[in-house]
Amino acid sequence: MDFPESIKQQTCRDCLSGKSLGFEIKMAFQPIIDWDRKTIVAYEALVRGPEGQGAGWVFERINDDNRYYFDQACRVKAIETAARLGCNTYLNINFLPNAVYTPESCIRATIEAADLYGFDLTKLVFEVTEGEQIIDKNHLQRIFSSYSKRGFKTAIDDYGAGYARMDWLTDLRPDILKLDMDLIRDIPQHPEKQAIVAKALKQCQLQGTQVLAEGIETREEFNFLVGLGIRLFQGYYLAKPAFEALVPVPFADIEANAMAG
């Protein structure tokens, strides 16, 4: 069904206003790079408060009564802000699977926002957000399947922590697997972490899933993971999130620093 433009705009404006949340949300963006190509391939949208307050400040205000609206508002705000900033890469958006009741209907605001603000729908990547307890894996499978049919990419965030186990990887078959930062931390000194990553890399290669190492903070971590063949990275070592801005990545400096190591 096609909705009148006035209704589409009101839907998106309601989400942007945050009126049902009782507070305003804004977005920070952190780049994701392809090291082989030395380019930024995506920005992850990270929710913030109206004055740049961290995600913790925001989530303290989220409950069962406003969870669905919050999920919708985050999607719309991420798309609106990215479009306004001229983002032409992929845009990674976290979502709350327990707030998605029916994938086909719940994606409506996302499509309307992309249409309203002129953002390419094929550039959207939906991540299962960190800290969200998954009650029904079959429900998440339906969400992933629905999103894939619409041309969206999907990602499992924080692999190696919480619910993210090998069976989730093989059953959900995401486009991207993001290795948890706790798994990455000091990995050159931890053989047990190396074994977990090696197993995940092998399975991802078999099923065509890209691996992204997030939370990179040191040259040693970065160099070690590059040596394993990983090419997608995200973390403070490369660039910190920027509030309502698309920060660049100093590839030349990173390469010089990596070679010095």
C-alpha positions as CSV (number, residue, x, y, z in Angstrom):
1,M,0.0,0.0,0.0
2,D,1.3,3.5,-0.9
3,F,0.7,6.2,1.7
4,P,0.1,9.9,0.9
5,E,3.2,12.1,1.2
6,S,1.6,14.0,4.1
7,I,1.2,10.8,6.1
8,K,4.8,9.7,5.3
9,Q,6.2,13.0,6.4
10,Q,4.2,13.1,9.6
11,T,5.3,9.5,10.5
12,C,8.9,10.4,10.1
13,R,8.5,13.8,11.9
14,D,6.8,12.0,14.8
15,C,9.8,9.7,15.1
16,L,12.3,12.6,14.8
17,S,10.5,14.7,17.4
18,G,10.8,11.9,20.0
19,K,7.5,13.1,21.4
20,S,6.5,9.7,22.5
21,L,9.8,9.1,24.2
22,G,9.7,12.3,26.3
23,F,13.2,13.3,25.2
24,E,15.1,14.0,22.0
25,I,17.7,11.6,20.5
26,K,20.6,12.4,18.2
27,M,23.3,10.3,16.5
28,A,27.0,9.9,16.5
29,F,28.8,8.1,13.7
30,Q,31.9,5.9,13.8
31,P,33.6,4.8,10.6
32,I,34.0,1.2,9.5
33,I,37.0,0.6,7.1
34,D,38.1,-1.9,4.5
35,W,41.8,-2.0,5.2
36,D,42.7,-3.8,1.9
37,R,41.1,-0.9,-0.1
38,K,42.1,1.8,2.4
39,T,38.6,3.2,2.4
40,I,35.6,3.9,4.6
41,V,32.9,1.4,3.7
42,A,30.3,2.3,6.3
43,Y,29.4,4.5,9.3
44,E,27.7,3.0,12.3
45,A,25.0,5.2,13.8
46,L,25.2,5.3,17.6
47,V,22.4,6.8,19.6
48,R,23.1,9.8,21.8
49,G,21.2,12.3,24.0
50,P,20.3,15.8,22.8
51,E,23.6,17.2,24.1
52,G,25.7,14.3,23.2
53,Q,25.0,12.2,26.3
54,G,26.2,8.6,25.9
55,A,24.0,5.6,25.0
56,G,23.8,4.7,28.7
57,W,21.9,7.9,29.4
58,V,19.5,7.1,26.6
59,F,18.9,3.5,27.5
60,E,18.1,4.4,31.1
61,R,15.0,6.1,29.7
62,I,13.9,3.1,27.6
63,N,11.3,0.7,28.9
64,D,8.7,-1.7,27.7
65,D,6.2,1.1,27.1
66,N,8.5,3.0,24.7
67,R,10.8,0.3,23.3
68,Y,9.0,0.0,20.0
69,Y,8.8,3.7,19.3
70,F,12.5,4.1,20.4
71,D,13.5,1.5,17.8
72,Q,11.6,3.2,15.1
73,A,12.8,6.7,16.1
74,C,16.5,5.5,16.1
75,R,16.1,4.2,12.5
76,V,14.6,7.4,11.3
77,K,17.0,9.7,13.1
78,A,20.0,7.7,11.8
79,I,18.8,7.9,8.2
80,E,17.8,11.6,8.5
81,T,21.1,12.6,10.0
82,A,23.2,10.5,7.7
83,A,21.5,11.9,4.6
84,R,21.9,15.5,5.9
85,L,25.6,14.9,6.5
86,G,26.0,13.5,2.9
87,C,26.8,9.9,3.9
88,N,27.3,7.9,0.7
89,T,28.6,4.7,2.3
90,Y,26.7,1.9,4.0
91,L,24.9,3.0,7.2
92,N,24.9,0.5,10.1
93,I,21.8,0.8,12.3
94,N,21.3,-1.1,15.5
95,F,17.9,-2.6,16.1
96,L,16.0,-4.1,19.0
97,P,14.7,-7.5,17.8
98,N,12.2,-7.7,20.7
99,A,10.7,-4.4,19.5
100,V,10.1,-5.8,16.0
101,Y,6.7,-7.4,16.1
102,T,6.1,-8.1,12.4
103,P,9.2,-7.4,10.2
104,E,7.2,-6.4,7.1
105,S,5.1,-3.7,8.9
106,C,7.8,-2.5,11.3
107,I,10.2,-1.7,8.5
108,R,7.7,0.8,7.1
109,A,9.0,3.8,8.9
110,T,12.6,2.9,7.7
111,I,11.4,2.8,4.1
112,E,9.4,6.0,4.5
113,A,12.4,7.8,6.0
114,A,14.8,6.7,3.3
115,D,12.3,7.9,0.7
116,L,11.7,11.2,2.4
117,Y,15.4,12.1,3.0
118,G,16.7,10.5,-0.2
119,F,18.9,7.8,1.3
120,D,19.6,4.7,-0.7
121,L,17.8,1.7,0.9
122,T,20.4,-0.7,-0.5
123,K,23.0,1.0,1.7
124,L,21.4,0.0,5.0
125,V,22.9,-2.6,7.3
126,F,20.9,-3.7,10.4
127,E,22.8,-5.0,13.4
128,V,21.4,-7.0,16.3
129,T,22.1,-4.4,19.0
130,E,24.5,-5.1,21.9
131,G,23.0,-6.0,25.2
132,E,19.6,-7.0,23.8
133,Q,18.5,-10.4,25.2
134,I,17.1,-12.5,22.4
135,I,14.1,-14.5,23.6
136,D,13.2,-16.2,20.3
137,K,15.9,-17.1,17.8
138,N,13.2,-18.1,15.2
139,H,11.8,-14.6,15.5
140,L,15.2,-13.2,14.7
141,Q,15.6,-15.6,11.8
142,R,12.3,-14.2,10.3
143,I,13.5,-10.6,10.8
144,F,16.8,-11.4,9.0
145,S,15.1,-13.3,6.2
146,S,12.6,-10.4,5.7
147,Y,15.4,-7.8,5.7
148,S,17.5,-9.8,3.2
149,K,14.5,-10.1,0.8
150,R,14.2,-6.3,0.8
151,G,17.9,-6.0,-0.1
152,F,19.1,-4.9,3.4
153,K,22.3,-6.3,4.8
154,T,22.3,-7.9,8.3
155,A,24.9,-8.2,11.0
156,I,25.4,-10.0,14.3
157,D,27.1,-7.6,16.7
158,D,29.3,-8.5,19.7
159,Y,30.1,-12.1,18.6
160,G,31.8,-14.0,21.3
161,A,29.8,-12.3,24.1
162,G,26.3,-13.2,25.5
163,Y,24.0,-15.0,23.1
164,A,26.3,-14.9,20.1
165,R,27.4,-18.5,19.7
166,M,28.3,-20.6,16.7
167,D,24.8,-21.9,16.3
168,W,23.5,-18.4,15.9
169,L,26.1,-17.7,13.2
170,T,25.2,-20.8,11.2
171,D,21.4,-20.5,11.6
172,L,21.1,-16.7,11.0
173,R,23.7,-16.5,8.3
174,P,24.3,-12.8,8.5
175,D,26.1,-10.8,5.9
176,I,28.5,-9.5,8.5
177,L,29.8,-10.9,11.8
178,K,31.2,-8.3,14.2
179,L,33.7,-9.7,16.7
180,D,33.1,-8.5,20.2
181,M,35.7,-6.0,21.6
182,D,36.3,-8.1,24.6
183,L,37.4,-10.9,22.3
184,I,39.7,-8.5,20.5
185,R,41.2,-7.0,23.6
186,D,44.9,-8.0,23.8
187,I,44.3,-10.9,21.5
188,P,48.0,-11.4,20.5
189,Q,48.6,-12.5,24.1
190,H,45.6,-14.9,24.4
191,P,45.6,-18.2,22.5
192,E,42.1,-19.0,23.7
193,K,40.7,-15.9,22.0
194,Q,42.7,-16.6,18.9
195,A,41.1,-20.1,18.7
196,I,37.6,-18.6,19.0
197,V,38.4,-16.1,16.2
198,A,40.0,-18.7,14.0
199,K,36.9,-20.9,14.3
200,A,34.6,-18.0,13.5
201,L,36.7,-17.0,10.5
202,K,36.6,-20.6,9.1
203,Q,32.8,-20.8,9.4
204,C,32.3,-17.3,7.9
205,Q,34.4,-18.2,4.9
206,L,32.3,-21.3,4.4
207,Q,29.0,-19.5,4.4
208,G,30.0,-16.2,2.8
209,T,29.8,-14.0,5.8
210,Q,32.2,-11.0,6.2
211,V,34.1,-10.6,9.4
212,L,34.5,-7.2,11.1
213,A,36.7,-6.7,14.1
214,E,35.3,-3.9,16.3
215,G,36.8,-2.2,19.3
216,I,40.3,-2.0,18.0
217,E,42.4,0.1,20.4
218,T,46.0,-0.8,19.8
219,R,48.5,-1.3,16.9
220,E,49.2,-4.7,18.2
221,E,45.6,-5.8,18.0
222,F,45.2,-4.3,14.6
223,N,48.4,-5.9,13.1
224,F,47.5,-9.3,14.5
225,L,44.0,-9.3,13.0
226,V,45.3,-8.0,9.7
227,G,47.6,-11.0,9.7
228,L,44.7,-13.3,10.1
229,G,43.2,-12.0,6.9
230,I,40.5,-9.7,8.4
231,R,39.9,-6.6,6.3
232,L,37.0,-4.8,8.0
233,F,37.7,-2.9,11.1
234,Q,36.2,-0.4,13.6
235,G,37.5,1.1,16.8
236,Y,39.2,4.0,18.6
237,Y,42.6,3.1,17.0
238,L,41.1,4.1,13.7
239,A,38.6,6.8,14.7
240,K,36.4,7.7,17.6
241,P,32.6,8.3,17.1
242,A,31.8,11.9,16.1
243,F,28.6,13.6,17.3
244,E,26.5,14.5,14.3
245,A,29.5,14.3,12.0
246,L,31.2,11.9,9.6
247,V,34.8,11.7,10.8
248,P,37.5,10.8,8.3
249,V,40.1,8.1,8.9
250,P,43.9,8.9,8.7
251,F,44.8,5.9,6.6
252,A,48.4,7.1,5.8
253,D,49.1,7.6,9.5
254,I,47.7,4.2,10.4
255,E,49.7,2.5,7.7
256,A,52.9,4.2,8.8
257,N,52.2,3.3,12.4
258,A,51.4,-0.3,11.5
259,M,54.6,-0.7,9.5
260,A,56.6,0.8,12.4
261,G,55.3,-2.1,14.6
